[in-house]
Amino acid sequence: DMGGHDTYMHKEISEQADAVDRVLRGRIDDRFSTVHLGGLNLDAREARGVRRIKILGCGTSYHAGQIGAQLIEELARIPADAEPASEFRYRNPVVDPDTLYVAVSQSGETYDVLAAVQELKRKGARVLGVVNVVGSAIAREADGGTYVHAGPEVCVVSTKCFTNTVVAFALLALHLGRIRDLSVADGKRIIEGLRKLPAQITEILENEDEIKKLAAEYADAKSMMFIGRVRGYPVAREASLKLKEVSYIHAEAYPASELKHGPLALIEPAMPTVAIVPDDELLEKNRAAMEEIKARSGRILAVAHQVQEKADHTIVVPKNENELDPILMGIPLQLFAYHTALAMGRDIDKPRNLAKSVTVE
Ligand code: F6R
């Protein structure tokens, strides 16, 4: 049942305010400015003993994990990084007893992730799952974890699950942070930010007509560049994946700082750039990158918290706490990918060559 939408992708994009509301529900503890995650199976003493966090996933879930790793480093000050599960399992990784492993998967059935979990468990590692489908293989195999409560996702292309997974990571990061060195004041600040998310998502989605017009503006592109920096970089990667999956327009994502080390050679009017430009400590750096692109006659669509003079167009999104901005900045680009694909007549819910869950190697 598409509930009045023409595609599941559109339905699922539209459901995100409710989905985020669900992942937050019942978990916030205002008394201690923290959150509780029921099934983690990691007590405070164990959480304090974690020296490093390694996040494993594929595709969109891997990108959600990259934002998750940054949230964990920022809020809990535990070194963390994300890696594609398939790369991890084929490189004979060093499995360290003080590392907490986190497997991320919407379906909970992706073979590369499951195989990585099984290999880790065989070597005695502790593995948590951040999974959407309750009772799925990865959820069962993990030592504990949390469900992302996005509800069923039917479209092959993942949207609401990405957002909810990132929110679930914010909860995990806050939980670990408050057991370690995150102050009560910062805990409160993040909780207030989390509570704002559903209304801010609604605000972004109300901008759909404008995003649709912008999609038409850029639909002639043969290829698009997506750039971001630190918090904005995984957002750029995910937006680039979304566009290519559903529209088949070639897209690449680069850290904004890497442009001058090569990809700037590609910039010309036929290669527009989508720039993720949060109003944070890196704003000036991102403006400088946009200036370099303009100097090469590149067109720029910015996603930012205020209109960017250097850009040809700006999609303005509501500001949250710096750490939580990545949760919101990708959402208009889901609609951008959707409307680009729609205008091109693509089979949005079933992009060519792709399957919802990849249960083979
Ligand atoms: C992209 C997409 C894929 C999946 C990937 C992992 O829109 O849907 O990249 O994210 O195949 O799937 P899960 O999360 O089910 O493990």
Residues whose N, C-alpha, C, O or C-beta is under 5 A from the ligand:
A	BS01	F6R	C58 G59 T60 S61 V104 S105 Q106 S107 G108 T110 V156 V157 S158 K356
